[in-house]
Amino acid sequence: MEESDVVVIGAGQAGLSSAYFLRRFGFEPVVLDAAGGPGGAWRHRSPSLTMDKVHGIFDLPGMPRRPGVDGDRPVAEVVPAYYAAYEDELGLDVVRPVKVTSVRHGRDGHLLVRTDAGEWSARAVVNATGTWTRPHWPYYPGAADFAGRQLHYASYRGPEEFRGRRVIVVGGGASAMHVLSEISGVAAATAWVTRRPPVFRDDDFGEDARREAVAMVEERVRAGLPPQSVVSVTGIGYSAVVRDALAKGALRRLPMFDRVIPDGVTWRPGTLEADVLEAGTLEADTIIWATGFRSALDHLAPLRLREPSGGVRVDGTQVVREPALQLVGYGPSASTIGANRAGRMAARNVRGYLTARPARPAA
């Protein structure tokens, strides 16, 4: 078993940011990452998602990217290269690929991090496992009987495989915008379906607005409620993909259907205006669920962190039920907007926690 003051689980933006600030505070964290290389979730994105299409990639602390370059290159290439250079610059020895199977209580108040490559006993843990590995598939009646293809946005790899298909895109966030902007004009037909009417934002969404959005999501996690996405609070800005989808006429939103049928979806009578879909049924052979992700926290289950409301109560980044644990990439810091701020806060909390609980001398 390895011993460490701090173990960071995950080497995406929130994990690397946490490691950076921990180093500044005098710690040498062990960073564990399940992926085969640098880049966090970005390394898994569609090759069709280029740098000029993303709504925001924030610089990692202490090493800004070069502005105005790589616009037509896939983010799945650019961001992993940037993260790899960052790890080298910091001298971080990220241990990968390592899958953390559980975090549980160990001896002397330590947390025991069990993995497929051994065990670490840590005085504090920063969990930065994000959401990408837990795509959310909502249940809808009849979905199991659909005769066509269903996929989640996590498996989307570009428009060509949908050429000539009749596609329904479900979801109201940036992922849906990306898909609609690309498959419209390639697919035989597209339809956009959301639970709530989308809210488009036409301001520049400056620093004050970003902080306000993060604060609204923080309020939920502080109360122990399941976190909302930051996008659900901020609305949809007029990014390059949104403008492209609008120009192609792809953003004619339909309300959520009531049932999936073998050859499409259907709405209750009276749900749709007659001039939209007279029969209340839309034929399709593909459904893309751009319905977001949930926090990847299953490995923390032995710590029994869940509140009755289903969330984990977090004060800033510190878990209320387990002060030796920091959650980054959770709630407000699941977005790139809040990840660096969360890394700084987590490192500061770790310093305060460990200073108040000096390490016992070795036997």
C-alpha positions as CSV (number, residue, x, y, z in Angstrom):
1,M,0.0,0.0,0.0
2,E,1.3,3.5,-1.0
3,E,1.0,6.4,1.5
4,S,0.3,9.9,0.4
5,D,-0.9,13.2,1.9
6,V,-3.2,13.8,-1.0
7,V,-4.6,11.7,-3.8
8,V,-6.3,13.4,-6.8
9,I,-8.6,11.1,-8.8
10,G,-9.0,12.2,-12.3
11,A,-6.7,14.3,-14.6
12,G,-9.2,16.5,-16.5
13,Q,-9.3,20.2,-16.1
14,A,-10.6,20.1,-12.5
15,G,-8.1,17.5,-11.5
16,L,-5.1,19.2,-13.1
17,S,-6.1,22.5,-11.6
18,S,-6.4,21.0,-8.2
19,A,-2.9,19.4,-8.6
20,Y,-1.5,22.8,-9.6
21,F,-2.7,24.6,-6.6
22,L,-1.8,21.7,-4.2
23,R,1.7,21.9,-5.5
24,R,1.7,25.7,-4.8
25,F,0.7,25.0,-1.3
26,G,3.6,22.6,-0.8
27,F,1.9,19.2,-1.4
28,E,3.0,16.5,-3.8
29,P,-0.3,14.9,-4.8
30,V,-0.6,11.5,-6.4
31,V,-2.8,11.9,-9.5
32,L,-4.6,8.8,-10.7
33,D,-6.3,8.8,-14.1
34,A,-8.4,6.1,-15.7
35,A,-7.7,7.2,-19.3
36,G,-4.9,5.9,-21.5
37,G,-3.4,9.4,-22.0
38,P,-3.9,13.1,-21.2
39,G,-7.0,15.1,-22.1
40,G,-9.7,14.2,-19.7
41,A,-13.1,13.9,-21.4
42,W,-12.0,16.0,-24.4
43,R,-10.0,13.0,-25.8
44,H,-13.2,11.2,-26.3
45,R,-15.1,13.9,-28.2
46,S,-16.2,13.5,-31.8
47,P,-13.5,14.2,-34.4
48,S,-16.0,16.6,-36.1
49,L,-16.0,18.9,-33.0
50,T,-13.3,21.4,-33.9
51,M,-11.9,24.1,-31.7
52,D,-13.9,26.8,-33.5
53,K,-17.1,25.0,-32.6
54,V,-16.7,24.6,-28.8
55,H,-18.4,27.1,-26.5
56,G,-15.4,27.5,-24.2
57,I,-12.2,25.8,-23.2
58,F,-10.6,27.6,-20.3
59,D,-6.9,27.8,-19.8
60,L,-5.3,25.7,-17.1
61,P,-3.8,27.8,-14.3
62,G,-0.2,28.9,-14.9
63,M,0.0,27.9,-18.5
64,P,-2.3,29.7,-21.0
65,R,-2.9,28.2,-24.5
66,R,-1.8,30.1,-27.6
67,P,-4.8,32.3,-28.6
68,G,-6.3,32.2,-32.1
69,V,-4.7,29.0,-33.3
70,D,-6.0,25.5,-34.1
71,G,-9.5,26.6,-35.0
72,D,-10.1,23.9,-37.6
73,R,-8.4,21.1,-35.6
74,P,-10.4,18.6,-33.6
75,V,-10.6,19.3,-29.8
76,A,-9.8,15.6,-29.3
77,E,-6.4,16.4,-30.6
78,V,-5.7,19.9,-29.4
79,V,-6.8,19.7,-25.8
80,P,-5.0,16.4,-25.0
81,A,-1.8,17.8,-26.5
82,Y,-2.2,20.9,-24.3
83,Y,-2.9,18.8,-21.2
84,A,0.1,16.6,-21.9
85,A,2.3,19.7,-22.2
86,Y,0.8,21.0,-19.0
87,E,1.6,17.8,-17.1
88,D,5.2,17.9,-18.4
89,E,5.5,21.6,-17.5
90,L,4.3,21.0,-13.9
91,G,6.3,17.8,-13.6
92,L,3.2,15.9,-12.7
93,D,3.7,12.1,-12.7
94,V,0.1,11.1,-13.5
95,V,-0.4,7.4,-12.9
96,R,-2.4,5.9,-15.7
97,P,-4.4,4.0,-16.8
98,V,-5.7,3.4,-13.3
99,K,-9.3,2.7,-12.5
100,V,-10.4,3.6,-9.0
101,T,-12.8,0.9,-7.7
102,S,-13.6,2.3,-4.3
103,V,-12.8,4.9,-1.7
104,R,-13.5,3.9,1.9
105,H,-12.4,4.7,5.4
106,G,-9.0,3.4,6.4
107,R,-6.9,3.7,9.6
108,D,-6.2,6.8,11.6
109,G,-8.8,8.9,9.7
110,H,-7.2,8.2,6.3
111,L,-9.1,7.4,3.2
112,L,-8.2,4.1,1.4
113,V,-8.2,4.4,-2.4
114,R,-8.5,1.0,-4.0
115,T,-7.7,0.7,-7.7
116,D,-6.9,-2.0,-10.3
117,A,-3.3,-1.1,-9.8
118,G,-2.9,-1.2,-6.1
119,E,-4.0,0.8,-3.0
120,W,-3.2,4.3,-1.7
121,S,-3.8,5.5,1.9
122,A,-4.4,9.2,1.8
123,R,-4.9,11.8,4.4
124,A,-7.1,13.7,2.0
125,V,-8.7,13.0,-1.4
126,V,-9.7,15.3,-4.2
127,N,-12.2,13.6,-6.5
128,A,-12.3,14.9,-10.0
129,T,-13.9,12.1,-12.0
130,G,-16.3,14.4,-13.9
131,T,-19.3,13.1,-15.8
132,W,-18.3,11.8,-19.2
133,T,-18.3,8.1,-18.2
134,R,-21.9,8.3,-17.0
135,P,-24.1,9.4,-20.0
136,H,-27.7,9.9,-19.0
137,W,-30.4,7.9,-20.9
138,P,-33.8,9.0,-19.8
139,Y,-36.6,6.4,-19.7
140,Y,-39.5,6.9,-22.1
141,P,-42.3,4.4,-22.7
142,G,-41.7,2.2,-25.8
143,A,-38.0,3.0,-26.2
144,A,-37.1,-0.7,-25.9
145,D,-39.4,-1.4,-28.9
146,F,-37.8,1.1,-31.3
147,A,-36.8,-0.7,-34.5
148,G,-34.1,1.9,-35.5
149,R,-30.9,3.0,-33.9
150,Q,-30.5,4.8,-30.6
151,L,-27.3,6.4,-29.4
152,H,-26.2,8.8,-26.7
153,Y,-24.2,11.9,-27.6
154,A,-21.2,10.3,-26.0
155,S,-21.1,7.9,-28.9
156,Y,-21.6,10.6,-31.6
157,R,-18.7,10.6,-34.1
158,G,-19.8,13.0,-36.8
159,P,-22.6,13.5,-39.4
160,E,-21.7,11.0,-42.2
161,E,-23.1,7.9,-40.6
162,F,-26.5,9.7,-40.5
163,R,-26.6,10.5,-44.2
164,G,-30.1,9.8,-45.6
165,R,-31.5,9.0,-42.2
166,R,-34.5,10.4,-40.4
167,V,-33.1,11.6,-37.1
168,I,-34.7,12.9,-33.9
169,V,-32.3,14.8,-31.6
170,V,-33.4,14.9,-27.9
171,G,-31.9,17.6,-25.6
172,G,-31.6,21.3,-25.1
173,G,-28.0,21.9,-24.5
174,A,-24.7,22.4,-26.3
175,S,-24.5,18.8,-27.3
176,A,-27.8,18.9,-29.2
177,M,-26.7,22.1,-30.9
178,H,-23.5,20.5,-32.1
179,V,-25.3,17.5,-33.5
180,L,-28.1,19.5,-35.2
181,S,-25.6,21.9,-36.8
182,E,-23.8,19.0,-38.4
183,I,-26.4,16.5,-39.5
184,S,-28.9,19.0,-40.9
185,G,-28.5,18.9,-44.7
186,V,-26.9,15.5,-44.4
187,A,-29.7,13.5,-42.8
188,A,-32.9,13.0,-44.8
189,A,-34.8,14.8,-42.1
190,T,-34.1,16.1,-38.6
191,A,-36.3,17.0,-35.6
192,W,-35.3,18.7,-32.4
193,V,-37.2,17.7,-29.2
194,T,-36.8,19.2,-25.7
195,R,-38.6,18.9,-22.4
196,R,-38.6,22.7,-21.9
197,P,-38.6,25.5,-24.3
198,P,-35.0,26.5,-24.9
199,V,-33.7,29.9,-23.6
200,F,-31.3,31.6,-26.0
201,R,-28.9,34.2,-24.6
202,D,-27.7,37.1,-26.8
203,D,-25.4,38.9,-24.4
204,D,-21.6,38.3,-24.1
205,F,-21.9,36.3,-20.9
206,G,-19.1,38.1,-19.1
207,E,-17.3,37.3,-15.8
208,D,-20.1,38.6,-13.6
209,A,-22.7,36.5,-15.4
210,R,-20.5,33.4,-15.2
211,R,-20.0,33.8,-11.5
212,E,-23.8,34.3,-11.0
213,A,-24.5,31.1,-12.9
214,V,-22.0,29.1,-10.9
215,A,-23.4,30.5,-7.6
216,M,-26.9,29.3,-8.6
217,V,-25.7,25.7,-9.1
218,E,-23.6,25.9,-5.9
219,E,-26.8,26.7,-4.0
220,R,-28.2,23.3,-4.9
221,V,-25.2,21.2,-4.0
222,R,-24.8,23.1,-0.7
223,A,-28.4,21.9,0.1
224,G,-27.6,18.3,-0.8
225,L,-29.7,18.4,-4.0
226,P,-28.7,16.7,-7.2
227,P,-26.7,19.3,-9.2
228,Q,-28.1,21.1,-12.2
229,S,-25.9,21.6,-15.2
230,V,-24.5,25.1,-15.5
231,V,-26.0,25.3,-19.1
232,S,-29.5,24.8,-17.6
233,V,-28.9,28.0,-15.7
234,T,-27.0,30.1,-18.3
235,G,-29.2,29.3,-21.3
236,I,-27.8,28.8,-24.8
237,G,-25.5,31.4,-26.3
238,Y,-25.2,32.2,-30.0
239,S,-22.1,30.1,-30.6
240,A,-20.8,29.1,-34.0
241,V,-22.7,25.8,-33.9
242,V,-25.9,27.6,-32.8
243,R,-25.6,30.1,-35.7
244,D,-24.9,27.3,-38.1
245,A,-28.0,25.3,-36.9
246,L,-30.2,28.4,-37.2
247,A,-29.0,29.1,-40.7
248,K,-29.9,25.5,-41.7
249,G,-33.4,25.8,-40.1
250,A,-32.6,23.0,-37.7
251,L,-33.8,24.8,-34.5
252,R,-37.6,24.4,-34.8
253,R,-38.2,22.9,-31.4
254,L,-40.9,20.3,-30.7
255,P,-42.1,19.5,-27.1
256,M,-41.1,16.2,-25.6
257,F,-42.9,13.2,-27.1
258,D,-45.0,10.9,-25.0
259,R,-44.0,7.6,-26.4
260,V,-41.5,5.9,-28.6
261,I,-43.0,3.6,-31.2
262,P,-41.2,1.0,-33.4
263,D,-40.9,3.5,-36.3
264,G,-40.7,6.8,-34.6
265,V,-42.3,8.8,-31.7
266,T,-45.8,10.0,-30.9
267,W,-47.5,12.7,-28.9
268,R,-50.8,12.8,-27.1
269,P,-53.7,14.3,-29.1
270,G,-53.7,18.1,-28.6
271,T,-50.1,18.3,-27.6
272,L,-49.0,19.7,-31.0
273,E,-50.6,22.3,-33.1
274,A,-52.3,20.8,-36.2
275,D,-50.0,22.6,-38.6
276,V,-46.9,21.1,-36.9
277,L,-47.7,17.4,-37.1
278,E,-51.2,16.7,-38.0
279,A,-51.1,13.0,-37.0
280,G,-49.2,13.6,-33.8
281,T,-46.6,11.0,-35.0
282,L,-43.1,11.5,-36.4
283,E,-41.4,8.7,-38.3
284,A,-37.7,8.2,-37.6
285,D,-35.0,5.5,-37.9
286,T,-32.5,7.2,-35.5
287,I,-32.8,8.8,-32.1
288,I,-29.8,10.7,-30.7
289,W,-30.1,11.3,-26.9
290,A,-28.2,14.5,-26.2
291,T,-29.5,14.4,-22.7
292,G,-26.4,15.1,-20.7
293,F,-24.4,13.2,-18.1
294,R,-24.4,12.4,-14.4
295,S,-21.6,12.6,-11.9
296,A,-19.3,9.6,-11.8
297,L,-19.3,8.9,-8.1
298,D,-20.0,5.2,-7.8
299,H,-16.6,4.5,-6.4
300,L,-17.4,6.8,-3.4
301,A,-20.4,4.7,-2.4
302,P,-18.7,3.1,0.6
303,L,-18.4,6.5,2.2
304,R,-22.3,6.9,2.3
305,L,-22.3,10.5,1.2
306,R,-25.7,10.7,-0.4
307,E,-28.4,12.9,1.3
308,P,-32.0,11.7,1.3
309,S,-32.7,14.1,-1.6
310,G,-30.2,12.1,-3.7
311,G,-27.3,14.6,-3.9
312,V,-24.0,15.0,-2.0
313,R,-24.0,18.0,0.3
314,V,-21.0,20.1,-0.6
315,D,-19.8,23.3,1.0
316,G,-17.7,24.9,-1.8
317,T,-15.8,21.7,-2.7
318,Q,-15.7,20.1,0.7
319,V,-18.0,17.2,1.3
320,V,-20.0,17.9,4.5
321,R,-20.2,14.3,5.6
322,E,-16.5,13.6,4.9
323,P,-14.3,16.6,5.3
324,A,-11.2,14.7,4.1
325,L,-12.8,14.6,0.7
326,Q,-13.1,17.4,-1.9
327,L,-15.4,17.1,-4.9
328,V,-14.4,19.0,-8.0
329,G,-15.9,18.6,-11.4
330,Y,-19.2,18.2,-9.5
331,G,-22.1,20.6,-9.7
332,P,-20.8,24.1,-10.6
333,S,-17.3,22.8,-11.4
334,A,-18.6,20.2,-13.8
335,S,-18.5,23.0,-16.4
336,T,-15.2,24.5,-17.6
337,I,-16.5,27.8,-16.2
338,G,-15.9,26.7,-12.6
339,A,-13.2,24.1,-12.8
340,N,-10.1,26.3,-12.1
341,R,-11.8,28.1,-9.3
342,A,-12.9,24.8,-7.8
343,G,-9.3,23.5,-8.0
344,R,-8.0,26.5,-6.1
345,M,-10.7,26.1,-3.5
346,A,-10.1,22.4,-3.1
347,A,-6.4,22.9,-2.5
348,R,-7.0,25.6,0.0
349,N,-9.5,23.3,1.9
350,V,-7.0,20.4,1.9
351,R,-4.4,22.7,3.3
352,G,-6.7,23.8,6.1
353,Y,-7.9,20.3,6.8
354,L,-4.4,18.8,7.0
355,T,-3.0,21.7,9.0
356,A,-5.7,21.2,11.6
357,R,-4.8,17.4,11.7
358,P,-1.0,17.0,11.7
359,A,0.3,13.7,10.4
360,R,1.2,11.2,13.1
361,P,4.9,10.4,13.2
362,A,5.9,7.1,11.5
363,A,6.1,4.2,13.9
